[in-house]
Amino acid sequence: MAQSTITLPDESTMQVAAGTTAAEIAETIGPALARDAVAAQINGQTVDLSTPIGDDVELAIVTVDSAEGLEIYRHSAAHVMADAVVRLFPEAKPTIGPAIADGFYYDFAVDEPFTEEDLTRIEAEMDKIIAADLPFTRQDVSPAEARAHFEQTDNAYKVELIDELVEEGEQNISLYQHGDFVDLCRGPHLPATGNITAFKLLSVAGAYWRGDESNPMLQRIYGTAYPDQKMLDDHLKRIDEAKARDHRKLGRELKLFSFFEEAGAGLVYYHPNGAMLRQLVTDFTIKEHLKRGYELVRTPHLIKSTIWEISGHAQQDYPMYYTDVEGQSYGIKPMNCPGHILIYNSETRSYRDLPIRYFELGTVYRHERSGVLHGLLRVRGFTQDDAHIFCTPEQLTDEIVGVIEFAQDMLSTFGFDEYEVLLATKPDKAMGTDEMWEQGIEALAAALEECNMDYQIAPKEGAFYGPKIDIAIKDALGRLWDGPTIQCDFNMPERFDITYVGPDGQEHRPVMVHRVVLAGIERFLGALIENCAGDFPLWLAPVQIRILPITDRNVTYADEIAKKLREEDLRVEVDGESATLQAKIRDAELMKIPYMLVVGDREQESGQVAVRSRQEGDLGPQPFEEFMATVCAKARIQAT
């Protein structure tokens, strides 16, 4: 009998009969491995466990506790969900159903939207399919056979996908089947539906076919799946906590901001509390930039379209808004870099002037599709803490190091101390020479190494004008948010023909660093709100102190101490409503105000205040001057 030599990840080898499946090899290695196995890698290609081994190969077993294994597990759960939907709603047309971070989804073309009650029914049907332990089987067919199958089920969406595969040169189409359900899929999948042990359907949303608003609206069902019930329960608890922290929900409850669809989608309206929070963040940002040698600049919202053609944004089909002014085309700026370049180029620069660091809290507008708008995290109008550094090539790495350290200091101040870092390289649609890109990547990598930051390479994810560092910040729930970005650009200096005079008296080309340390202010505020669940530290709280007079005759005393507190730059409100003290306390707690001062006749006569701290509870009566000194000191400490 023919034998195959299997080389395992630890470089050990084993001999098996030709035709032995990957699942059988996992059983031979050990029952624990076989129990956790979901797929195999044969010579680096991920395949089903049922795949037979023919030649000598390198083999690794993919287990469910790996990222790839969990993705396969969840994708199989998506197929089970699609089967359940079709069983309950025979007219539903399954379209696309991938695994995603923390779960999976499947989009369906249906006449009526799914309801919460429908999700319960679909879950029950999924339980039946899982209990039946139906094997997942793969079949490779010709494009004509695949097309015929989905034409027979009147699924034009699958036919469209098959036609695209043919255009890409595919000669074989893979189908996966369990029971009577057949789906177009590359695989691999679990051995059988019974391998799915814990799942939950989470929500329903609308989604356009292929993400294009001109296409039909589909119904998307989101779900998640885990290898055991405890992991699922823990995940569901995290979802509940995330819902409680949702910045859109807290934005309403804490009276921070609103969106008015009738006035334009994706445009933020800040209420007094939200405007104050935003001002506190931006004031601190400006102060920290000035300390580090940045100079403030300000550029217009409208710039002629010819400038955007020079920068390359127009040719990149950037999501810009355009308008006509006296017969000339203008672009509403989606970013601030061309304006900063024009300021740099307004006079002759010497190497002695460099580095020049221009900083602007620049409001920009991007034509985001309505389907991707999401609270403060994805808007059409937002402000960037945007800066551009013009430096010599010799200064480049040091400047990038300075930006990384600046970003770390800023994020730590706001409570973000964990990151994931990517170094993004040249995309397919890019400007400039390979040499320029290599110089930029080398400088960014050198700076990351000097700062002892672990990072991963993100191939082809750079900006069209240069490579970049992307720093994702981790919040209190372990979620990642887009944060600082540092981009190295040799291209725009070339396109705008900007120079400096070197020590040799000749003109040289500067390098340009594009960077944000908080990113879009709106997006950062969304992350900040969720990270602290709206319970802002004292220095950031829009209202730091609320004074609660017990009766109307105590309002004058409340106003007097409020005036003194405001003179110390503390943010104070007086609740003069005709309500019970318990109602006033409850309202202040719901608004997450750090300090409440209860004042009645006794406090008024003695010059005291009864202090309630959100963090420390009821602190009892204190002399007012003593309380004011303590709070002033705390506010100053936290803001430095």
Secondary structure, DSSP 8 states (H G I E B T S, - for coil): --EEEEE-TTS-EEEEETT-BHHHHHHHH-HHHHHHEEEEEETTEEE-TT-B--SSEEEEEEETTSHHHHHHHHHHHHHHHHHHHHHH-TT-EE----EETTEEEEEEE-SS---HHHHHHHHHHHHHHHHTT-B-EEEEE-HHHHHHHHHHTT-HHHHHHHHHHHHTT---EEEEEETTEEEE------SBGGG--EEEEEEEEEEEGGG-TTS-EEEEEEEEEESSHHHHHHHHHHHHHHHHH-HHHHHHHTT-EEE-GGG-TT-EEE-HHHHHHHHHHHHHHHHHHHHTT-EE----SEEEHHHHHHHTTTTTT---EEEEETTEEEEE-S-SHHHHHHHHTTS--BGGG-SEEEEEEEEEE----GGG-BTTTB-SEEEEEEEEEEE-GGGHHHHHHHHHHHHHHHHHHTT---EEEEEE---SS--S-HHHHHHHHHHHHHHHHHTT---EEETT-SBTTB-EEEEEEE-TTS-EEEEEEEEEESHHHHHTT--EE-TTSSEE--EEEEEEEEEEHHHHHHHHHHHTTT---TTT-SS-EEEEESSGGGHHHHHHHHHHHHHTT--EEE---SS-HHHHHHHHHHTT-SEEEEE-HHHHHHTEEEEEETTTEEEEEEEHHHHHHHHHHHHHHHH-
